[in-house]
Amino acid sequence: MKKFLVSLALTAMTFATGSAFASSESCDDPLKSKLGQSFCYEVFDNLAPGMYNVSFEYEAQKTGGPLDRTLDFAFLFDSAKGPGTFDQLSDSTKTTGWNTYSFVTKAGGDSFLIFALLGVYPQKFSLALQNITVTAVPEPATYAMLLAGLGAIVFVSRRRRPQD
């Protein structure tokens, strides 16, 4: 828990670039430009140690005005038992529709995914996020056990067939 709080605080300070006006919101609402930076985060409790596929959808949105703009944002996925994953992405309000981003990382224990809108934009622009998921990646042994089980079922069913 301590590592989570320290990582969250350091990330917020890094993204805030010295601004005292940083805000933290639910990722259910769009990240809106404000003086300073806009943040949101999702927490994933008690992940079993292993590999995870992290994915989310994002879309730059315009609420008014004739001008389009490209919005930059960054994310950090950090876990108690895994390396942190950081990247910076951008999306333009000229393009419509949701973009999907995913990556595979090692994780375990309490984990979090934090998003930050970078730069100062007029109030009519925002970044929406949806379908934020963290799913376990099956290990190769899982597939080997599945094939071995199916093979055993076939073997038993052939032995039970009546002989002609």
C-alpha positions in Angstrom: 0.0 0.0 0.0 2.9 2.3 0.8 4.4 1.8 -2.6 1.1 2.6 -4.2 0.7 5.8 -2.4 4.3 6.9 -3.0 4.0 6.1 -6.7 0.7 7.9 -7.0 2.1 11.0 -5.3 5.3 11.0 -7.4 3.3 10.6 -10.6 0.9 13.4 -9.7 3.8 15.7 -9.0 5.6 14.7 -12.2 2.5 15.4 -14.3 1.5 18.5 -12.5 4.7 20.4 -13.5 4.6 22.5 -10.5 0.9 23.5 -10.7 -1.1 23.7 -7.5 -4.4 23.2 -9.5 -4.1 19.5 -10.3 -7.4 17.6 -9.9 -8.3 14.0 -9.5 -11.5 12.7 -10.9 -13.2 9.4 -11.6 -12.3 7.9 -15.0 -16.0 7.6 -15.6 -16.1 11.3 -16.5 -14.0 12.9 -19.3 -10.7 14.5 -18.4 -11.4 18.2 -18.9 -8.7 20.8 -19.4 -8.1 23.1 -16.4 -5.4 25.4 -15.2 -2.7 22.8 -14.4 -3.4 19.2 -15.2 -6.4 16.9 -15.0 -6.0 13.4 -13.6 -8.0 10.2 -13.0 -7.1 6.8 -11.9 -8.4 3.2 -11.5 -7.3 0.9 -8.7 -7.1 -2.9 -9.1 -6.9 -4.7 -5.7 -5.1 -8.0 -5.0 -4.0 -9.1 -8.4 -2.4 -12.6 -8.4 1.3 -12.3 -9.5 1.6 -13.0 -13.2 1.2 -11.4 -16.7 -1.7 -9.1 -17.4 -3.2 -7.5 -20.5 -4.2 -3.9 -19.7 -6.5 -2.2 -22.2 -8.6 1.0 -22.5 -10.4 3.0 -25.1 -9.9 6.8 -25.5 -11.4 9.6 -27.6 -10.6 13.3 -27.9 -13.9 15.3 -27.7 -14.9 18.8 -28.7 -17.9 20.4 -27.0 -18.1 23.5 -29.2 -16.3 25.8 -31.6 -15.1 25.3 -35.2 -11.4 24.5 -34.4 -10.1 21.0 -33.9 -7.2 20.2 -31.7 -4.9 17.3 -30.9 -4.9 16.3 -27.2 -1.9 14.7 -25.5 -2.2 12.5 -22.5 -0.1 10.1 -20.5 -0.7 7.0 -18.4 1.2 5.0 -15.8 0.3 1.5 -14.8 2.1 0.5 -11.6 1.9 -2.6 -9.4 3.3 -3.7 -6.1 5.0 -6.8 -7.8 5.9 -5.6 -11.2 7.6 -2.9 -13.2 5.7 0.3 -14.0 4.6 0.9 -17.6 4.4 4.5 -18.8 3.5 5.9 -22.2 2.3 9.1 -23.9 -0.5 9.1 -26.5 -2.4 11.7 -28.5 -5.7 11.9 -30.3 -7.3 14.6 -32.5 -10.8 15.9 -32.4 -10.8 15.7 -36.2 -11.1 11.9 -36.1 -14.3 10.4 -34.6 -14.6 7.1 -32.8 -12.8 5.4 -30.0 -9.2 4.3 -30.2 -8.1 1.1 -28.3 -4.7 0.8 -26.6 -3.4 -2.3 -24.9 -0.2 -3.7 -23.5 1.0 -6.7 -21.6 2.9 -6.3 -18.3 3.9 -8.2 -15.2 1.7 -7.3 -12.1 0.7 -8.5 -8.7 -0.8 -7.2 -5.5 -2.5 -3.8 -5.4 -2.1 -2.0 -8.8 -3.3 1.2 -10.3 -3.7 2.9 -13.7 -3.4 6.7 -13.7 -4.2 9.0 -16.6 -3.2 12.7 -17.0 -4.2 15.2 -19.7 -1.0 17.0 -20.7 -1.0 20.7 -21.7 -3.6 23.5 -21.2 -6.4 23.5 -23.7 -9.5 25.6 -23.9 -12.5 24.4 -21.8 -14.3 23.1 -24.9 -11.9 20.1 -25.2 -11.8 16.9 -23.2 -10.5 13.3 -23.3 -13.0 10.5 -22.6 -11.9 7.0 -21.4 -13.9 3.8 -21.3 -13.6 0.0 -21.0 -10.5 0.1 -18.7 -9.7 -3.6 -18.1 -7.0 -5.7 -16.6 -7.2 -9.4 -17.5 -4.8 -12.2 -16.7 -2.8 -13.7 -19.6 -3.1 -17.5 -19.6 0.2 -19.3 -19.1 1.3 -21.9 -21.8 0.8 -24.6 -19.2 -2.9 -23.8 -19.1 -3.2 -24.8 -22.8 -1.1 -27.9 -22.3 -3.4 -29.1 -19.5 -6.4 -28.4 -21.7 -5.0 -30.5 -24.6 -4.0 -33.3 -22.2 -7.5 -33.3 -20.7 -9.1 -33.5 -24.2 -6.7 -36.3 -25.2 -7.7 -38.3 -22.1 -11.4 -37.9 -22.9 -10.8 -39.1 -26.5 -8.8 -42.1 -25.2 -11.4 -43.1 -22.7 -14.3 -42.7 -25.2 -12.5 -44.9 -27.7 -11.8 -47.6 -25.2 -15.5 -47.7 -24.2 -16.8 -48.2 -27.8 -18.1 -51.7 -28.4 -15.9 -53.9 -30.5 -17.4 -55.3 -33.8 
